[in-house]
Amino acid sequence: MRIGIIGGGAAGFFSAIAAKENYPEAKVVIIEKSRQLLSKVKISGGGRCNLTNACDPQDLYQAYPRGGRSLKKAFHLFNNEDCVEWFESRGVPLVTQDDNCIFPVSQDSQSIIDCFLKECKRLGIEIQKGLAVKSIKPLDEQFELGFDTDNVMSGSFDKLIVTTGGSPKRKGLEWLEALGHKIEDPVPSLFTFNMPDESVTKLMGIVVENALVSLPGTKLKSEGPLLITHWGMSGPAILKLSAFGARVLSEKDYDFNILVNWVNQASNDAVVADLNKIIKENTNKILANYRPYALPDRLWQFLLEKGDLSPQKRWGELGKKGLNKLLNLLTNDEYAVKGKTTFRDEFVTCGGVSLKSVDMASMQSKKCKNLYFAGEVLDIDAITGGYNLQAAWSTGFLAGQLK
């Protein structure tokens, strides 16, 4: 049996290794269009490779704005705990950070790349670089591949696994659409917010550890650390909102407003009670010298200035109007977003081959027998924290069963 893996990224290598281990007599070939293998793994996690996350395996699916529930079968067969065991059993010790992100102890993505190359050599998996597949032609229980060059490999394949990753443009998916697969238009996911007209950018470098960010007029909201940058806002709270709101924000052409709840308190009454307690216990202290909720000093001074509240005013002089103004600044602070920036170099797309075209219990195409999918070529994407790579490992493992 000849098994072709189209794409030499995370899902490609993982599905190739799974296929070869399940069918040791088969000839398995990885076909990569570029000269660079595992390029996205190389830059993942800032070059350290955030492999997966140490969350409860039962909660994995919640990290996926698209495709999470459809991945339950894949996660049942291969979850984050299985991932840790897989890499450590192959000589890659891992470490879990305080935020539950899991990295190789080496803190170097090259450790993961070397592991994959070593496994391919051990199993006898062939790797072909510089060959871009432009078409798949089903022929009597086999597939013939069309390439964008005359210098192609010979022979057909009995089974194919497509692991070409996310495509920024629909055009990059047309060769799969030609086989009858439904395509969900790709749009960016996981990006930071540009705020060219907002003076909050002068606070660049400040991190608020537990903020709540929401999109007015929608149910979209996310919480977590928020980082103020020289161009706008970033951090897990922003990136999560960008992922879950990917299509909505695309439709708005990345021109929208957000509300920031700096203290992550859902109840305004609770915040009013906290502020009244501060007033009672710190009547003679000036606003500048007492920061509620231990907010970063520069942020607190900025909010006072934004609300036209004198830093020299005493807490006891705040009054009802001042209290309401402060409440709004802390829990309902509005900023205008005009544009986005890719998070680091880690480009992630929302969109791809529709899950309606795939049997998610096997990753086999519903349109072409013996054709399978894995990884970001599917309409599956996640928030940061190792979840996108976990989807690649899980779908690659399942596709490699070739059931």
Residue pairs with C-beta under 8 A, 6 or more apart in sequence:
1 23
1 25
1 26
1 27
1 158
1 159
2 26
2 27
2 29
2 155
2 156
2 157
2 158
2 159
3 16
3 19
3 20
3 23
3 26
3 27
3 28
3 29
3 157
3 158
3 159
3 160
3 161
3 402
4 29
4 31
4 143
4 145
4 157
4 159
4 160
4 161
5 12
5 15
5 16
5 19
5 28
5 29
5 30
5 31
5 160
5 161
5 163
6 12
6 31
6 133
6 145
6 160
6 161
6 162
6 163
6 164
7 30
7 31
7 32
7 33
7 162
7 163
7 164
7 165
7 375
7 377
8 30
8 31
8 32
8 34
8 37
8 38
8 127
8 129
9 37
9 38
9 39
9 40
9 41
9 163
9 164
9 165
9 375
9 392
10 38
10 40
10 41
10 375
10 389
10 392
10 393
10 396
11 163
11 165
11 374
11 375
11 376
11 377
11 392
11 393
11 395
11 396
11 399
12 30
12 32
12 161
12 163
12 374
12 375
12 396
13 30
13 37
13 38
13 116
13 119
13 120
13 396
14 116
14 374
14 392
14 393
14 396
14 397
14 400
15 161
15 163
15 372
15 374
15 395
15 396
15 397
15 399
15 400
16 28
16 30
16 120
16 125
16 161
16 400
17 116
17 119
17 120
17 123
17 125
17 400
18 396
18 397
18 399
18 400
18 401
19 26
19 28
19 159
19 161
19 399
19 400
19 402
20 26
20 28
20 123
20 124
20 125
21 123
21 400
22 400
22 401
22 402
23 402
24 123
27 126
28 123
28 124
28 125
28 126
29 125
29 126
29 127
29 128
29 153
29 157
30 120
30 125
30 126
30 127
30 128
31 128
31 131
31 133
31 145
31 153
32 127
32 128
32 129
32 130
32 131
33 130
33 131
33 132
33 133
33 164
34 129
34 130
35 129
35 130
36 42
37 113
37 117
37 127
37 129
38 112
38 113
38 116
40 165
40 346
41 49
41 109
41 112
41 113
41 389
42 49
42 109
42 110
42 113
43 109
43 344
43 345
43 346
44 50
44 109
44 346
44 389
45 101
45 103
45 109
45 386
46 344
47 108
47 109
48 103
48 104
48 107
48 108
48 109
49 103
49 104
49 108
49 109
49 111
49 112
49 389
50 101
50 102
50 103
50 384
50 385
50 386
50 389
51 83
51 84
51 87
51 94
51 102
51 103
51 104
51 112
51 386
51 389
51 390
52 80
52 83
52 84
52 102
52 386
52 387
52 389
52 390
52 393
53 60
53 63
53 80
53 100
53 101
53 102
53 385
53 386
53 387
53 390
54 80
54 96
54 100
54 101
54 102
55 63
55 80
55 100
57 75
57 79
57 80
57 81
60 68
60 71
60 75
60 79
60 80
60 387
60 390
61 68
61 69
61 71
61 72
61 75
62 68
63 382
63 383
63 385
63 387
64 71
64 380
64 381
64 382
64 383
64 387
64 391
65 189
65 243
65 244
65 246
65 350
65 381
65 382
65 383
66 350
66 379
66 380
66 381
67 355
67 378
67 379
67 380
67 381
67 391
68 382
70 355
70 360
70 380
71 360
71 380
71 391
71 394
71 395
73 360
73 361
73 398
74 360
74 363
74 391
74 394
74 395
74 397
74 398
75 394
77 394
77 397
77 398
77 401
78 86
78 393
78 394
78 397
78 398
79 390
79 394
80 102
80 386
80 390
82 397
83 102
83 390
83 393
84 94
84 102
86 393
87 94
87 104
87 112
87 115
88 94
90 115
90 118
90 119
91 115
92 104
92 111
92 112
92 115
93 104
93 105
94 102
94 103
94 104
94 105
95 102
95 103
95 104
95 105
96 102
97 103
99 385
100 385
101 385
101 386
102 386
104 111
104 112
119 125
120 127
128 153
131 147
131 149
131 152
131 153
132 147
132 148
132 149
133 145
133 146
133 147
133 164
133 175
134 146
134 147
134 148
134 175
135 145
135 146
135 175
135 178
136 143
136 144
136 145
136 146
136 160
136 175
136 176
136 179
136 368
136 371
137 143
137 144
137 145
137 146
138 179
138 368
138 371
139 156
141 158
141 369
141 370
142 156
142 157
142 158
143 156
143 157
143 158
143 159
143 160
143 370
143 371
144 156
145 152
145 156
145 157
158 370
159 370
159 371
159 372
159 402
160 370
160 371
160 372
161 363
161 372
161 373
161 374
161 396
161 399
161 400
161 402
162 176
162 353
162 371
162 372
162 373
162 374
162 377
163 373
163 374
163 375
163 377
163 392
163 396
163 399
164 375
164 377
165 375
165 376
165 377
166 186
166 347
166 348
166 349
166 351
166 352
166 376
166 377
166 381
167 173
167 186
167 349
167 352
167 377
168 186
168 188
168 347
168 349
169 186
170 183
170 185
170 186
170 351
172 186
173 183
173 186
173 352
173 353
173 377
174 183
176 183
176 353
176 377
177 183
179 365
179 367
179 368
179 371
180 357
180 367
180 368
181 353
181 354
181 357
181 365
181 367
182 353
182 354
182 356
182 357
183 351
183 352
183 353
183 354
184 350
184 351
184 352
184 353
184 354
184 379
185 351
186 349
186 350
186 351
186 352
187 246
187 247
187 250
187 349
187 350
187 351
188 246
188 250
188 340
188 342
188 347
188 348
188 349
188 350
189 242
189 243
189 246
189 348
189 349
189 350
189 381
190 239
190 242
190 243
190 342
190 343
190 346
190 348
190 381
190 383
190 384
191 239
191 242
191 340
191 341
191 342
191 343
192 229
192 231
192 232
192 233
192 234
192 238
192 239
192 242
192 340
192 341
192 342
192 343
193 232
193 233
193 234
193 238
193 242
193 258
193 337
193 339
193 340
194 231
194 232
194 254
194 337
194 338
194 339
194 340
194 341
195 201
195 231
195 232
195 233
195 335
195 336
195 337
195 338
196 231
196 232
196 338
196 339
197 336
197 338
198 232
198 335
198 336
199 302
200 228
200 233
200 302
200 335
201 228
201 229
201 230
201 231
201 232
202 302
203 228
203 296
203 298
203 299
203 302
204 228
204 229
204 230
205 227
205 228
205 229
206 227
206 228
206 296
206 298
206 299
207 225
207 226
207 227
207 228
207 235
207 296
208 225
208 226
208 262
208 295
208 296
208 299
209 225
210 223
210 224
210 225
210 264
211 223
211 224
211 225
211 226
211 237
211 260
211 261
211 262
211 264
212 221
212 222
212 223
212 237
212 260
212 261
212 264
212 266
213 221
213 222
213 223
213 226
213 237
213 238
213 241
213 258
213 259
213 260
213 261
214 220
214 221
214 222
214 241
214 258
214 259
214 261
215 221
215 241
215 245
215 248
215 249
215 256
215 258
215 259
216 257
216 258
216 259
216 334
218 245
218 248
220 241
220 244
220 245
220 248
221 241
222 236
222 237
222 238
222 240
222 241
222 244
223 237
223 264
224 235
224 236
224 237
224 240
225 235
225 236
225 237
226 233
226 234
226 235
226 236
226 237
226 238
226 260
227 233
227 234
227 235
227 238
228 299
231 341
232 337
232 341
233 258
233 335
234 343
236 383
236 384
236 385
239 343
239 383
239 384
240 383
240 384
241 258
242 249
242 340
243 348
243 350
243 381
243 382
243 383
244 383
246 350
246 381
247 350
249 256
249 340
254 337
254 338
254 339
254 340
255 337
255 338
255 339
256 336
256 337
257 334
257 335
257 336
257 337
258 334
258 335
258 337
259 332
259 333
259 334
260 333
260 334
260 335
261 330
261 331
261 332
261 333
262 293
262 295
262 299
262 303
262 329
262 330
262 331
262 333
263 271
263 292
263 293
263 295
263 330
263 331
265 271
265 274
265 330
265 331
268 327
268 331
271 327
271 330
271 331
272 323
272 327
274 292
274 293
275 292
275 323
275 326
275 327
276 323
278 290
278 292
278 315
279 315
279 316
279 318
279 323
282 290
282 315
283 314
283 315
283 316
284 314
284 315
284 316
285 314
285 315
286 311
286 312
286 313
286 314
286 315
287 304
287 309
287 310
287 311
287 312
287 313
287 314
287 315
287 318
288 300
288 301
288 304
288 311
288 312
290 315
291 297
291 300
292 300
292 330
293 330
295 303
301 311
303 329
303 330
303 333
304 310
304 311
305 311
306 329
306 333
307 325
307 326
307 328
307 329
308 325
309 318
309 322
309 325
309 326
313 322
318 326
343 384
348 376
348 381
348 382
348 388
349 376
349 381
350 379
350 381
351 379
352 376
352 377
352 378
352 379
352 380
353 373
353 377
353 378
353 379
354 379
355 378
355 379
355 380
356 366
357 365
357 366
357 367
358 364
358 365
358 366
358 373
358 378
359 365
359 366
362 372
362 398
362 399
362 401
362 403
363 372
363 373
363 374
363 395
363 398
363 399
364 370
364 371
364 372
364 403
365 371
365 372
365 373
370 402
372 399
372 402
373 395
373 399
374 392
374 395
374 396
374 398
374 399
374 400
375 391
375 392
375 395
375 396
376 388
376 391
376 392
378 395
380 391
380 395
381 388
381 391
382 388
382 390
382 391
